[in-house]
Amino acid sequence: MDIDEMCNKLIDLQKNDDFLVRIIYGCVIASVVDKFK
């Protein structure tokens, strides 16, 4: 499972939960970093 797929799954699960929001931001940052590798 790649980063984008993981992000989409997490976004589907999100229900304004701070913990999930943090995970999603981390996920977005990770995918951006991955693109610049």
C-alpha distances in whole Angstrom, upper triangle without the diagonal:
4,7,8,6,7,10,11,10,13,15,16,16,19,22,24,23,24,21,19,20,20,16,16,18,16,13,15,17,14,13,17,17,14,16,19,18
4,6,5,6,9,10,11,13,14,16,17,19,22,24,23,23,21,18,19,19,15,14,16,14,11,12,14,11,9,13,14,11,12,16,15
4,5,5,6,9,10,10,12,14,15,16,20,21,20,20,18,15,16,15,12,11,12,11,7,9,10,8,6,10,11,9,11,14,14
4,5,5,6,9,10,10,12,14,15,19,20,20,20,19,16,15,16,13,11,12,12,8,8,11,10,7,10,12,10,11,15,15
4,5,5,6,9,10,11,13,14,18,20,20,21,19,15,16,17,14,12,14,14,10,11,14,13,10,14,16,14,15,18,19
4,5,5,6,9,10,11,12,16,18,17,18,16,12,14,14,10,9,12,11,8,10,13,11,10,14,15,14,15,19,19
4,5,5,6,9,10,10,14,15,15,15,14,11,11,12,9,6,9,9,6,7,11,10,9,12,14,13,14,18,19
4,5,5,6,9,10,13,15,16,17,16,12,13,14,12,9,12,13,10,10,14,13,12,15,17,16,17,20,21
4,5,5,6,9,12,15,15,16,15,11,13,14,11,10,13,14,11,13,16,15,14,17,19,18,19,23,23
4,5,5,6,10,12,11,12,11,7,9,11,8,7,10,11,9,11,14,14,13,16,18,18,19,22,23
4,5,5,9,10,11,12,12,8,9,11,9,7,10,12,10,11,14,15,14,16,19,19,20,23,24
4,6,8,11,12,14,14,10,11,14,13,10,14,16,13,14,18,18,17,20,22,22,23,26,27
4,6,9,9,12,11,8,10,13,11,10,14,15,14,15,18,18,18,21,23,23,24,27,28
4,6,6,9,9,6,7,10,10,9,12,14,13,14,17,18,18,20,22,23,24,27,28
4,5,9,10,8,9,12,12,12,14,17,16,17,20,21,21,23,26,26,27,30,31
4,6,9,8,7,10,12,11,13,15,16,16,19,21,21,23,25,26,27,29,31
4,5,5,6,9,10,10,12,14,15,16,18,20,21,23,24,25,27,29,30
4,5,5,6,9,10,10,12,14,15,16,18,20,21,22,24,26,27,29
4,5,5,6,9,10,11,12,14,15,16,18,20,21,22,25,26,27
4,5,5,6,9,10,10,12,14,15,16,18,20,20,22,24,25
4,5,5,6,9,10,10,12,14,15,17,18,20,21,23,24
4,5,5,6,8,10,11,12,14,15,16,18,20,21,23
4,6,5,6,9,10,10,12,14,15,16,18,20,21
4,5,5,6,9,10,10,12,14,15,17,19,20
4,5,5,6,8,10,11,12,14,15,17,19
4,5,5,6,9,10,10,12,14,15,16
4,5,5,6,9,10,10,12,14,15
4,5,5,6,9,10,11,13,15
4,5,5,6,8,10,11,13
4,5,5,6,9,10,11
4,5,5,6,9,10
4,5,5,7,9
4,5,5,7
4,5,5
4,6
4
